[in-house]
Amino acid sequence: MVPTKVRSSLYRRALVVALLGLGVCGLFSACSMTAYPPTYTEAELKAQCERHGGWWRGSLIPGYCEYQVASQSP
């Protein structure tokens, strides 16, 4: 039979490990739910697309810029 002192020490260690594990899981789950805004607005993407010679297709496909490949003829 395990002495009472050793048993309480094991329970205490298990409790500390469980609480630390729950704290780490809570931290990771809280940070993963943060919503980040887009890096560029649609207007900035459109201006960048037009500066580089592309056709802005944002009205059809949001955030899409179409470029013509050099081997294709117009």
Buried (B, 14 or more C-beta within 10 A) or exposed (E): EEEEEEEEEEEEEEEEEEEEEEEEEEEEEEEEEEEEEEEEEEEEBBEEBEEEEBEBBBEEEEEBBEEEEEEEEE
